[in-house]
Amino acid sequence: MSEKRIEDQYPKTTVLKDGTKVVLKTMTHNDREGLHEFFARIQEEDRKFLKHDVSKREVIDSWLKDINYGRVLPLLAEVNGKIVGDATLHRRSSGWLKHVGEVRLVIDPAYRRKGLGSHMLEELILIAADAGLEKLVAEIVAEETAAIRAFRRFNFEQVAVLPGIVKDQGGRYQDLVVMVLDVSTALLPDWYYF
Ligand SMILES: CC(C)(COP(=O)(O)OP(=O)(O)OC[C@H]1O[C@@H](n2cnc3c(N)ncnc32)[C@H](O)[C@@H]1OP(=O)(O)O)[C@@H](O)C(=O)NCCC(=O)NCCS
């Protein structure tokens, strides 16, 4: 999907199960402080399972230095100007995985179980479909059972477990669950099939 089409679609407002109004928008350079604060609110037990050490300023700074929606599309969710969710779609511009995207998702603990993760995942799936991606992959540490459930609801299937392959931020080895979605069979929350 072109940068122009993304910019035409966002920001957009959505309402969570409990009535909270959330703005979904793309990440910009103005989000630096908001992102630092957001990741500081993610508990250690979740943070240690994220691919990058988001407690480090330089990690977030490096994302902002190199914003390229064609490679990584970062979507943020905001409530009253505070970032409460971060979802990214990663893709390759060439090679045999060009038709495959990878999704990553983190929600502020205070905003979980309200449907926000599902809203953000739905957005990424629709963007992926629009961009012509055929498959989406999610790599999840096996202990993150909530995430595995959340992805399964969209018809992501567990295709592999790589035993002990992850060394988490705490230095412990963890199993990695690989989940794959055939985009044409995605089950969206409003049961809209494309
Ligand atoms: C996984 C995560 C993104 C889910 O976000 P969320 O906003 O709570 O998700 P939703 O409210 O849309 O929940 C969707 C479904 O997931 C499942 N789920 C979510 N949290 C759960 C929990 N703590 N226990 C059991 N099931 C859970 C439920 O089936 C839920 O639907 P329901 O609330 O109608 O029962 C969030 O827990 C998170 O940020 N986890 C840490 C980061 C992570 O593991 N990311 C995945 C790696 S890519």
The ligand as a MOL file (V3000), in Angstrom:
LIG
                    3D

  0  0  0     0  0            999 V3000
M  V30 BEGIN CTAB
M  V30 COUNTS 48 50 0 0 0
M  V30 BEGIN ATOM
M  V30 1 C -1.7860 -10.0620 23.1260 0
M  V30 2 C -2.3120 -8.6450 23.3150 0
M  V30 3 C -1.8130 -7.7930 22.1800 0
M  V30 4 C -3.8590 -8.7060 23.2930 0
M  V30 5 O -4.3620 -7.3710 23.3620 0
M  V30 6 P -5.8490 -7.0560 23.8980 0
M  V30 7 O -6.1620 -5.6450 23.5730 0
M  V30 8 O -5.9770 -7.4620 25.3010 0
M  V30 9 O -6.7110 -8.0310 22.9720 0
M  V30 10 P -8.2960 -8.1240 22.8570 0
M  V30 11 O -8.9690 -7.3860 23.9540 0
M  V30 12 O -8.6550 -7.7480 21.4650 0
M  V30 13 O -8.5300 -9.6690 23.0680 0
M  V30 14 C -8.6890 -10.5790 21.9880 0
M  V30 15 C -8.8210 -11.9900 22.5130 0
M  V30 16 O -7.5570 -12.4870 22.9160 0
M  V30 17 C -7.7320 -13.3790 24.0230 0
M  V30 18 N -7.0630 -12.8160 25.1990 0
M  V30 19 C -6.5110 -11.5800 25.3100 0
M  V30 20 N -5.9510 -11.4460 26.5450 0
M  V30 21 C -6.1670 -12.6000 27.1920 0
M  V30 22 C -5.8330 -13.0760 28.4830 0
M  V30 23 N -5.1550 -12.3290 29.3650 0
M  V30 24 N -6.1980 -14.3320 28.8230 0
M  V30 25 C -6.8780 -15.1020 27.9530 0
M  V30 26 N -7.2450 -14.7160 26.7100 0
M  V30 27 C -6.8840 -13.4820 26.3400 0
M  V30 28 C -9.2310 -13.4600 24.2600 0
M  V30 29 O -9.7310 -14.5200 23.4570 0
M  V30 30 C -9.6710 -12.1150 23.7560 0
M  V30 31 O -11.0310 -12.0510 23.4030 0
M  V30 32 P -12.1430 -11.7850 24.5640 0
M  V30 33 O -11.6530 -10.6630 25.4160 0
M  V30 34 O -13.3760 -11.4430 23.7720 0
M  V30 35 O -12.2440 -13.0630 25.3170 0
M  V30 36 C -1.8590 -8.0680 24.6920 0
M  V30 37 O -2.1820 -8.9940 25.6930 0
M  V30 38 C -0.3780 -7.7460 24.7420 0
M  V30 39 O 0.0260 -6.6310 24.4310 0
M  V30 40 N 0.4680 -8.7330 25.1690 0
M  V30 41 C 1.9160 -8.5210 25.2920 0
M  V30 42 C 2.6140 -8.4230 23.9490 0
M  V30 43 C 2.4960 -9.6780 23.1230 0
M  V30 44 O 2.5590 -10.7860 23.5940 0
M  V30 45 N 2.3540 -9.4690 21.7970 0
M  V30 46 C 2.2610 -10.5620 20.8430 0
M  V30 47 C 3.5500 -10.7710 20.1500 0
M  V30 48 S 3.4210 -10.2040 18.4990 0
M  V30 END ATOM
M  V30 BEGIN BOND
M  V30 1 1 1 2
M  V30 2 1 2 3
M  V30 3 1 2 4
M  V30 4 1 2 36
M  V30 5 1 4 5
M  V30 6 1 5 6
M  V30 7 2 6 7
M  V30 8 1 6 8
M  V30 9 1 6 9
M  V30 10 1 9 10
M  V30 11 2 10 11
M  V30 12 1 10 12
M  V30 13 1 10 13
M  V30 14 1 13 14
M  V30 15 1 14 15
M  V30 16 1 15 16
M  V30 17 1 15 30
M  V30 18 1 16 17
M  V30 19 1 17 18
M  V30 20 1 17 28
M  V30 21 1 18 19
M  V30 22 1 18 27
M  V30 23 2 19 20
M  V30 24 1 20 21
M  V30 25 1 21 22
M  V30 26 2 21 27
M  V30 27 1 22 23
M  V30 28 2 22 24
M  V30 29 1 24 25
M  V30 30 2 25 26
M  V30 31 1 26 27
M  V30 32 1 28 29
M  V30 33 1 28 30
M  V30 34 1 30 31
M  V30 35 1 31 32
M  V30 36 2 32 33
M  V30 37 1 32 34
M  V30 38 1 32 35
M  V30 39 1 36 37
M  V30 40 1 36 38
M  V30 41 2 38 39
M  V30 42 1 38 40
M  V30 43 1 40 41
M  V30 44 1 41 42
M  V30 45 1 42 43
M  V30 46 2 43 44
M  V30 47 1 43 45
M  V30 48 1 45 46
M  V30 49 1 46 47
M  V30 50 1 47 48
M  V30 END BOND
M  V30 END CTAB
M  END
